[in-house]
Amino acid sequence: MKIEEQKELISGFKHLELLANQVVEGFISGMHKSPFHGFSAEFAEHKTYNAGESTKHIDWKLFAKTDRLFTKRFEEETNLRCHLIIDNSSSMHYPKLEDNQAFYESKIGFSVLASAVLMNLLKKQRDAVGLSVYSDNYEYYAPEKGSDRHHRMLLNKLEDLLATPKQAKPTDTITFLHQIAEKMQRRSMIIIFTDMFQNDNQEALFNALQHLKHNKHKVVLFHVIDEKRELSFDFDNTPRKFIDVESGEIINLFAENVKEEYENTIKKYFKSISLTCAQNKIKYVPVNIGANFEKILTTYLAEKQIFG
């Protein structure tokens, strides 16, 4: 059953784990390998082969040159470590959903469900998952673990994010990305969900993203936006009152009077984010929360499986 066919059946976040399981099962059916497989094994050095050891990692090319058996030793011969980061500022709880909409049609809802899906995939592989949540403060931190109890604790926290919408909570992405980067001592995959609406200067924001790349971390940025309103500024030309959900600031205007300038400014900013990610080898995943959830996430997972 497709997600779009389940809106009436699964409209509340209490079914988060069930819905995440269904997305995962739909993705892995027919797949022959994990989209995360092999991430943590990088060749480090050779060591002498000892009788009785597995022959799996013998370097046969080196044997042909030296007539001696060596095996390749790999760094991080453990399962994948993944840390999820969710921006929980007030702007992430936009748009306000109608009664007939599913929870994952808001920015925070998409982020929560996508996180639950990724957690489910990683759990199947016995991988370790951690979680950080921030807004104007560092709200929550859990290190990477792989136990069932830890998985349930993280799911409960994700559900809490939907149950308690933020009121006038600004974003301090820069400060907390630096703090999270300092906590990540072992090589990990770091996945961020944010709308990138940050009042500080762009250079400082991009430096924070670069900081996450230290220690050879792999970083994925899910840039979640409401494309219709936040990118295209699609409002009719009647007098409107616009309220900054993070600061509470109010401005009255005709949308048409600022539409062109707004669109040019925001597109330039989003392009700079994409370019910065490309320059720093950060996987950039733009997400329009009005689009099909399964298609967005399955496309990302399929690309990851193919390209690593």
KEKE-3310 file (N, C-alpha, C; in steps of 0.2 Angstrom, whole numbers, plus 5000, padded with zeros to 4 digits):
npx = (5004:5003:5010:5003:4990:4987:4983:4972:4971:4984:4987:4992:5006:5008:5009:5022:5033:5027:5024:5037:5043:5035:5039:5053:5052:5047:5057:5068:5064:5068:5081:5098:5109:5114:5111:5120:5131:5148:5153:5161:5173:5189:5204:5219:5232:5245:5247:5256:5251:5243:5243:5228:5220:5206:5205:5200:5204:5217:5230:5232:5239:5250:5256:5260:5271:5279:5280:5275:5263:5251:5239:5225:5223:5209:5203:5192:5184:5171:5153:5143:5142:5130:5125:5111:5104:5093:5085:5075:5068:5056:5052:5054:5042:5033:5023:5008:4997:4983:4967:4966:4979:4994:5006:5019:5019:5023:5038:5046:5039:5042:5056:5056:5050:5058:5070:5066:5064:5077:5084:5078:5082:5096:5096:5092:5104:5111:5118:5125:5116:5114:5107:5104:5096:5091:5088:5085:5093:5103:5094:5094:5103:5110:5121:5129:5122:5117:5107:5091:5083:5089:5085:5071:5071:5075:5065:5054:5058:5058:5044:5040:5045:5035:5024:5025:5025:5036:5036:5039:5053:5069:5083:5099:5109:5123:5131:5127:5130:5144:5146:5141:5149:5161:5159:5159:5169:5173:5174:5160:5144:5135:5119:5109:5094:5087:5080:5088:5086:5094:5099:5112:5128:5132:5145:5149:5140:5143:5156:5153:5147:5157:5165:5159:5164:5176:5188:5186:5172:5157:5145:5128:5116:5099:5090:5076:5061:5046:5042:5033:5029:5040:5050:5045:5037:5023:5009:4992:4988:4983:4981:4992:4997:5012:5020:5035:5039:5049:5054:5043:5040:5031:5025:5016:5010:5009:5010:5014:5022:5034:5038:5047:5060:5061:5061:5073:5083:5082:5084:5097:5103:5100:5107:5120:5121:5120:5132:5142:5141:5144:5157:5163:5161:5149:5134:5121:5104:5090:5074:5057:5044:5031:5031:5031:5034:5039:5046:5056:5064:5067:5074:5085:5091:5093:5102:5113:5116:5120:5131:5138)
npy = (4994:5011:5026:5037:5032:5030:5040:5043:5032:5032:5045:5051:5054:5043:5032:5031:5022:5011:5016:5020:5007:5002:5010:5006:4992:4993:4999:4990:4978:4967:4973:4970:4973:4983:5001:5007:4999:4994:5007:5010:5003:5006:5004:5002:4997:4984:4967:4953:4937:4925:4908:4899:4910:4920:4920:4930:4943:4943:4950:4947:4952:4958:4946:4940:4948:4947:4934:4931:4930:4942:4951:4963:4976:4984:5001:5005:4993:4990:4991:5003:5020:5032:5048:5057:5074:5086:5101:5110:5122:5135:5138:5126:5119:5123:5121:5125:5112:5106:5097:5086:5083:5073:5070:5071:5080:5093:5102:5098:5086:5079:5077:5070:5058:5054:5052:5041:5031:5030:5026:5014:5006:5006:4999:4987:4982:4981:4993:5008:5021:5039:5054:5071:5086:5103:5120:5135:5132:5118:5105:5091:5076:5061:5048:5037:5022:5004:4996:4989:4995:5008:5012:5012:5023:5034:5034:5038:5051:5057:5056:5065:5077:5080:5081:5092:5107:5120:5137:5152:5150:5153:5149:5142:5137:5138:5138:5126:5116:5117:5113:5100:5094:5094:5084:5072:5061:5049:5041:5044:5044:5058:5065:5079:5088:5102:5118:5128:5142:5154:5167:5173:5177:5170:5165:5161:5151:5142:5138:5131:5120:5115:5111:5100:5090:5086:5074:5064:5062:5057:5068:5072:5083:5087:5098:5105:5112:5122:5123:5130:5141:5146:5146:5150:5160:5160:5168:5175:5192:5200:5210:5205:5199:5195:5184:5182:5167:5163:5175:5182:5194:5206:5210:5219:5218:5218:5203:5203:5214:5212:5200:5196:5201:5194:5181:5181:5183:5173:5161:5164:5162:5149:5142:5145:5138:5125:5125:5126:5115:5105:5109:5105:5092:5087:5079:5085:5086:5093:5096:5096:5098:5097:5087:5070:5059:5046:5045:5055:5050:5037:5040:5046:5036:5026:5032:5033:5019:5016:5025:5027)
npz = (5000:4995:5002:4999:4998:5011:5019:5027:5035:5041:5049:5060:5071:5079:5073:5068:5068:5061:5049:5044:5044:5033:5022:5022:5019:5007:4999:5000:4995:4982:4981:4982:4989:5004:5005:5012:5013:5016:5019:5030:5029:5025:5017:5026:5029:5026:5033:5039:5033:5043:5046:5046:5047:5039:5021:5014:5013:5007:4998:4983:4972:4978:4983:4971:4967:4978:4983:4995:5008:5012:5021:5018:5030:5037:5041:5054:5055:5059:5061:5052:5058:5062:5063:5066:5063:5068:5064:5075:5075:5075:5062:5055:5058:5049:5035:5043:5046:5037:5042:5034:5030:5030:5043:5039:5029:5033:5036:5048:5050:5038:5041:5053:5049:5038:5046:5054:5045:5040:5052:5054:5043:5046:5058:5054:5049:5060:5064:5072:5078:5081:5088:5087:5092:5089:5092:5097:5107:5112:5111:5113:5114:5109:5109:5097:5096:5095:5100:5104:5114:5113:5100:5102:5111:5103:5093:5101:5105:5092:5090:5100:5095:5085:5093:5101:5095:5091:5098:5092:5091:5088:5076:5079:5070:5067:5079:5085:5075:5075:5089:5088:5079:5086:5095:5087:5086:5081:5065:5055:5047:5044:5045:5041:5044:5039:5036:5033:5036:5042:5052:5053:5045:5029:5027:5039:5042:5032:5036:5047:5042:5035:5045:5050:5042:5046:5052:5042:5041:5033:5025:5024:5018:5020:5013:5018:5012:5009:4994:4986:4993:5000:4991:4978:4982:4981:4982:4982:4976:4987:5001:5014:5030:5035:5046:5055:5060:5070:5076:5078:5072:5062:5046:5034:5018:5000:4991:4977:4975:4980:4976:4964:4968:4980:4975:4967:4977:4986:4978:4974:4986:4989:4979:4982:4993:4988:4980:4989:4996:4986:4984:4996:4996:5002:5002:4994:4996:4990:4996:4993:5002:4998:4989:4983:4996:4997:4984:4985:4996:4992:4980:4984:4992:4982:4974:4982:4984:4972:4969:4981)
capx = (5000:5007:5009:4998:4984:4986:4983:4966:4973:4990:4987:4995:5013:5008:5010:5028:5037:5024:5025:5044:5044:5032:5044:5059:5051:5046:5063:5073:5062:5072:5088:5103:5114:5112:5113:5125:5136:5154:5155:5166:5179:5194:5211:5224:5239:5246:5250:5258:5245:5245:5239:5221:5215:5202:5209:5196:5207:5224:5232:5235:5244:5256:5259:5263:5277:5284:5279:5273:5255:5249:5232:5224:5219:5205:5201:5184:5181:5165:5147:5142:5140:5127:5122:5105:5103:5086:5083:5068:5066:5049:5051:5053:5035:5029:5017:5002:4994:4975:4965:4967:4986:4998:5011:5025:5019:5027:5046:5048:5036:5046:5062:5055:5048:5064:5075:5064:5066:5085:5085:5075:5087:5102:5094:5092:5111:5115:5122:5124:5113:5114:5103:5105:5090:5093:5084:5089:5097:5105:5089:5094:5109:5111:5127:5128:5121:5113:5102:5084:5081:5091:5081:5065:5071:5076:5059:5050:5061:5056:5037:5040:5046:5029:5019:5026:5027:5039:5033:5044:5060:5074:5088:5106:5112:5130:5133:5126:5134:5151:5146:5140:5156:5166:5157:5159:5176:5174:5171:5153:5139:5131:5114:5106:5088:5086:5078:5094:5085:5098:5100:5119:5131:5133:5151:5149:5136:5146:5161:5150:5146:5164:5168:5157:5168:5183:5189:5183:5165:5152:5139:5122:5111:5093:5087:5069:5058:5040:5044:5027:5028:5046:5055:5042:5033:5016:5003:4988:4990:4979:4985:4993:5001:5017:5023:5041:5037:5054:5055:5036:5040:5025:5025:5010:5012:5006:5015:5017:5026:5041:5039:5053:5066:5062:5063:5080:5087:5081:5087:5104:5105:5100:5112:5126:5121:5122:5139:5146:5141:5148:5165:5166:5159:5144:5129:5115:5097:5085:5067:5051:5039:5025:5031:5030:5039:5043:5050:5061:5069:5069:5079:5092:5094:5095:5108:5118:5118:5124:5137:5141)
capy = (5000:5017:5031:5042:5029:5028:5046:5042:5026:5034:5052:5053:5052:5037:5026:5032:5016:5007:5019:5019:5000:5000:5013:5002:4986:4994:5000:4984:4972:4967:4976:4965:4975:4989:5007:5009:4994:4996:5014:5011:5000:5009:5001:5006:4994:4977:4964:4947:4933:4920:4902:4899:4916:4920:4922:4935:4950:4942:4954:4942:4955:4958:4939:4939:4952:4946:4927:4931:4931:4948:4953:4970:4978:4990:5005:5005:4987:4989:4993:5010:5024:5037:5053:5062:5080:5089:5108:5110:5129:5136:5138:5119:5117:5126:5125:5123:5107:5105:5091:5080:5082:5069:5074:5072:5086:5099:5101:5094:5080:5075:5076:5065:5052:5052:5050:5035:5027:5029:5022:5007:5003:5005:4994:4980:4981:4982:4999:5012:5028:5044:5059:5078:5091:5109:5126:5141:5128:5111:5102:5084:5073:5054:5045:5032:5015:5000:4992:4990:5000:5014:5013:5014:5029:5039:5035:5042:5058:5059:5058:5071:5083:5082:5082:5099:5112:5126:5143:5158:5147:5154:5144:5144:5132:5138:5137:5119:5112:5117:5109:5093:5092:5092:5078:5067:5059:5043:5042:5043:5047:5063:5067:5085:5090:5109:5123:5133:5149:5156:5175:5175:5177:5164:5162:5157:5145:5137:5136:5126:5114:5112:5108:5093:5086:5084:5066:5060:5061:5059:5072:5073:5089:5087:5105:5104:5119:5122:5126:5134:5148:5148:5147:5153:5165:5159:5170:5180:5199:5203:5213:5200:5200:5190:5184:5178:5162:5163:5181:5186:5201:5206:5215:5219:5219:5214:5199:5204:5220:5209:5193:5196:5202:5189:5175:5181:5183:5166:5157:5165:5159:5141:5140:5146:5132:5119:5125:5125:5107:5102:5110:5102:5085:5086:5077:5090:5084:5097:5092:5100:5094:5096:5082:5063:5057:5040:5046:5059:5046:5032:5042:5047:5029:5022:5035:5031:5013:5016:5029:5026)
capz = (5000:4995:5007:4997:4999:5018:5023:5031:5039:5045:5049:5066:5072:5083:5068:5065:5067:5056:5042:5043:5042:5026:5017:5021:5016:5000:4996:5000:4991:4976:4982:4983:4994:5007:5002:5017:5014:5014:5020:5035:5028:5021:5017:5030:5028:5025:5038:5037:5034:5048:5045:5049:5046:5033:5015:5011:5012:5005:4993:4978:4968:4981:4983:4964:4967:4984:4984:5002:5009:5016:5020:5019:5036:5035:5046:5056:5053:5063:5057:5051:5064:5059:5068:5063:5066:5066:5066:5078:5076:5073:5054:5053:5059:5044:5036:5048:5042:5037:5045:5029:5028:5034:5047:5035:5024:5036:5036:5053:5049:5034:5044:5057:5046:5035:5051:5056:5039:5040:5058:5052:5038:5050:5063:5051:5048:5066:5064:5077:5076:5086:5087:5090:5090:5091:5089:5100:5111:5110:5115:5114:5111:5111:5105:5092:5099:5091:5104:5103:5118:5111:5095:5104:5114:5098:5090:5106:5104:5086:5091:5104:5091:5082:5098:5104:5091:5094:5097:5092:5093:5082:5074:5080:5067:5067:5085:5087:5071:5078:5095:5086:5075:5091:5098:5083:5086:5077:5058:5055:5042:5048:5041:5043:5041:5041:5031:5031:5037:5047:5051:5053:5039:5025:5027:5046:5041:5028:5040:5051:5037:5033:5052:5051:5037:5049:5054:5037:5041:5027:5027:5019:5020:5017:5013:5017:5011:5006:4988:4983:4997:5002:4985:4973:4985:4978:4986:4978:4977:4992:5007:5018:5036:5036:5053:5056:5066:5074:5080:5079:5068:5058:5041:5030:5011:4994:4989:4971:4976:4982:4973:4960:4972:4985:4972:4965:4983:4989:4973:4974:4992:4989:4974:4986:4998:4984:4978:4995:4998:4981:4985:5002:4995:5006:4998:4995:4994:4991:4997:4993:5007:4995:4984:4986:5001:4995:4979:4987:5000:4988:4975:4988:4994:4976:4971:4987:4983:4965:4969:4987)
cpx = (5004:5006:5003:4991:4982:4985:4977:4968:4979:4990:4990:5002:5013:5010:5017:5032:5034:5025:5032:5045:5041:5037:5050:5058:5050:5052:5068:5071:5065:5079:5092:5108:5111:5115:5119:5131:5143:5157:5161:5172:5184:5201:5216:5231:5239:5248:5251:5252:5247:5240:5233:5217:5211:5206:5205:5200:5215:5225:5236:5240:5250:5260:5263:5270:5282:5284:5278:5266:5255:5242:5231:5220:5215:5204:5193:5181:5175:5159:5147:5140:5137:5124:5117:5105:5097:5086:5076:5066:5059:5047:5051:5046:5030:5028:5012:4998:4986:4974:4966:4974:4989:5003:5017:5025:5021:5034:5048:5045:5040:5053:5062:5054:5055:5069:5073:5065:5073:5087:5083:5080:5094:5101:5095:5099:5115:5120:5120:5121:5113:5109:5104:5099:5092:5088:5088:5094:5099:5100:5090:5100:5109:5116:5125:5128:5117:5108:5095:5081:5083:5087:5074:5065:5072:5069:5054:5052:5058:5048:5036:5040:5039:5023:5019:5029:5031:5036:5038:5051:5064:5079:5095:5110:5120:5133:5133:5129:5141:5151:5145:5146:5161:5165:5158:5167:5178:5171:5164:5150:5135:5126:5110:5100:5087:5083:5083:5092:5088:5100:5108:5122:5132:5139:5152:5146:5140:5153:5159:5149:5152:5167:5165:5160:5175:5182:5186:5176:5162:5146:5134:5118:5105:5090:5080:5065:5051:5041:5039:5028:5035:5051:5051:5037:5026:5010:4999:4990:4984:4983:4986:4997:5005:5020:5029:5040:5043:5055:5048:5035:5035:5026:5019:5012:5008:5012:5018:5022:5034:5043:5046:5059:5067:5064:5070:5085:5087:5085:5094:5107:5105:5105:5119:5127:5123:5129:5143:5147:5145:5155:5167:5164:5154:5138:5123:5109:5092:5078:5062:5046:5032:5025:5030:5035:5043:5048:5056:5066:5071:5075:5085:5095:5096:5102:5114:5120:5122:5131:5141:5143)
cpy = (5006:5022:5035:5039:5028:5035:5046:5037:5029:5041:5055:5050:5046:5031:5027:5026:5011:5009:5019:5012:4999:5004:5009:4996:4987:4995:4994:4978:4973:4970:4970:4967:4982:4995:5010:5004:4996:5003:5014:5007:5003:5006:5005:5003:4987:4974:4957:4942:4927:4914:4901:4905:4916:4922:4927:4941:4949:4946:4949:4945:4956:4952:4938:4942:4949:4938:4926:4933:4937:4949:4961:4971:4984:4994:5004:4999:4985:4991:5001:5014:5030:5042:5057:5068:5083:5096:5108:5117:5129:5136:5131:5116:5120:5121:5121:5118:5107:5098:5085:5079:5077:5073:5075:5077:5093:5097:5097:5087:5075:5073:5070:5058:5049:5049:5043:5030:5025:5024:5015:5003:5001:5000:4987:4978:4981:4987:5003:5019:5032:5049:5066:5082:5097:5114:5132:5138:5121:5107:5094:5081:5066:5051:5039:5025:5011:4995:4993:4995:5007:5016:5016:5021:5035:5039:5039:5049:5061:5061:5064:5077:5085:5084:5089:5104:5118:5132:5148:5155:5148:5149:5147:5138:5132:5136:5129:5114:5111:5112:5101:5090:5090:5086:5071:5065:5053:5044:5040:5046:5052:5066:5073:5086:5097:5113:5128:5140:5151:5163:5177:5175:5171:5161:5158:5151:5140:5134:5130:5119:5110:5108:5101:5088:5083:5077:5062:5058:5061:5063:5073:5078:5088:5094:5105:5111:5117:5126:5131:5141:5150:5150:5152:5159:5166:5161:5175:5187:5202:5205:5207:5202:5194:5190:5179:5173:5161:5169:5184:5192:5200:5211:5214:5222:5216:5210:5200:5210:5217:5203:5192:5196:5197:5183:5175:5180:5176:5161:5157:5161:5152:5139:5140:5140:5126:5119:5124:5118:5104:5103:5106:5094:5083:5084:5081:5087:5089:5094:5097:5096:5093:5090:5075:5061:5051:5041:5050:5054:5040:5034:5043:5040:5025:5025:5033:5024:5012:5019:5029:5033)
cpz = (5000:5000:5006:4998:5007:5022:5028:5037:5044:5045:5055:5067:5076:5079:5065:5063:5061:5049:5040:5040:5035:5021:5016:5017:5008:4996:4995:4996:4984:4976:4984:4988:4998:5004:5006:5017:5012:5016:5025:5034:5023:5022:5021:5029:5027:5032:5036:5038:5039:5046:5049:5049:5039:5027:5011:5009:5010:4999:4988:4973:4971:4982:4976:4964:4972:4985:4992:5003:5014:5015:5021:5026:5034:5042:5048:5054:5058:5058:5057:5057:5060:5064:5064:5067:5063:5069:5068:5079:5073:5066:5052:5054:5055:5038:5041:5043:5042:5040:5040:5027:5033:5038:5043:5029:5027:5035:5042:5053:5044:5037:5049:5054:5042:5040:5053:5051:5039:5046:5057:5048:5042:5055:5060:5049:5054:5067:5070:5075:5083:5084:5090:5087:5093:5088:5091:5105:5109:5114:5117:5110:5114:5106:5101:5096:5094:5094:5103:5107:5116:5105:5097:5107:5109:5095:5095:5105:5098:5086:5095:5100:5087:5087:5101:5099:5094:5092:5098:5094:5087:5081:5076:5077:5067:5073:5086:5082:5073:5084:5093:5083:5080:5095:5094:5082:5082:5070:5057:5048:5046:5043:5044:5040:5044:5035:5029:5032:5043:5046:5051:5046:5036:5026:5034:5045:5037:5031:5044:5048:5036:5039:5052:5046:5040:5051:5049:5037:5034:5029:5022:5022:5016:5019:5012:5017:5008:4999:4985:4987:4998:4997:4980:4975:4982:4982:4981:4980:4981:4997:5012:5024:5036:5043:5053:5062:5071:5079:5082:5076:5063:5052:5036:5023:5006:4991:4982:4971:4977:4979:4969:4964:4977:4981:4970:4971:4985:4984:4973:4980:4992:4984:4978:4990:4994:4982:4983:4997:4993:4982:4991:5002:5001:5001:4999:4992:4995:4991:4997:4997:5004:4990:4987:4990:4999:4989:4981:4991:4996:4983:4978:4989:4988:4974:4976:4986:4977:4966:4975:4990)
residu = (MET:LYS:ILE:GLU:GLU:GLN:LYS:GLU:LEU:ILE:SER:GLY:PHE:LYS:HIS:LEU:GLU:LEU:LEU:ALA:ASN:GLN:VAL:VAL:GLU:GLY:PHE:ILE:SER:GLY:MET:HIS:LYS:SER:PRO:PHE:HIS:GLY:PHE:SER:ALA:GLU:PHE:ALA:GLU:HIS:LYS:THR:TYR:ASN:ALA:GLY:GLU:SER:THR:LYS:HIS:ILE:ASP:TRP:LYS:LEU:PHE:ALA:LYS:THR:ASP:ARG:LEU:PHE:THR:LYS:ARG:PHE:GLU:GLU:GLU:THR:ASN:LEU:ARG:CYS:HIS:LEU:ILE:ILE:ASP:ASN:SER:SER:SER:MET:HIS:TYR:PRO:LYS:LEU:GLU:ASP:ASN:GLN:ALA:PHE:TYR:GLU:SER:LYS:ILE:GLY:PHE:SER:VAL:LEU:ALA:SER:ALA:VAL:LEU:MET:ASN:LEU:LEU:LYS:LYS:GLN:ARG:ASP:ALA:VAL:GLY:LEU:SER:VAL:TYR:SER:ASP:ASN:TYR:GLU:TYR:TYR:ALA:PRO:GLU:LYS:GLY:SER:ASP:ARG:HIS:HIS:ARG:MET:LEU:LEU:ASN:LYS:LEU:GLU:ASP:LEU:LEU:ALA:THR:PRO:LYS:GLN:ALA:LYS:PRO:THR:ASP:THR:ILE:THR:PHE:LEU:HIS:GLN:ILE:ALA:GLU:LYS:MET:GLN:ARG:ARG:SER:MET:ILE:ILE:ILE:PHE:THR:ASP:MET:PHE:GLN:ASN:ASP:ASN:GLN:GLU:ALA:LEU:PHE:ASN:ALA:LEU:GLN:HIS:LEU:LYS:HIS:ASN:LYS:HIS:LYS:VAL:VAL:LEU:PHE:HIS:VAL:ILE:ASP:GLU:LYS:ARG:GLU:LEU:SER:PHE:ASP:PHE:ASP:ASN:THR:PRO:ARG:LYS:PHE:ILE:ASP:VAL:GLU:SER:GLY:GLU:ILE:ILE:ASN:LEU:PHE:ALA:GLU:ASN:VAL:LYS:GLU:GLU:TYR:GLU:ASN:THR:ILE:LYS:LYS:TYR:PHE:LYS:SER:ILE:SER:LEU:THR:CYS:ALA:GLN:ASN:LYS:ILE:LYS:TYR:VAL:PRO:VAL:ASN:ILE:GLY:ALA:ASN:PHE:GLU:LYS:ILE:LEU:THR:THR:TYR:LEU:ALA:GLU:LYS:GLN:ILE:PHE:GLY)
# end
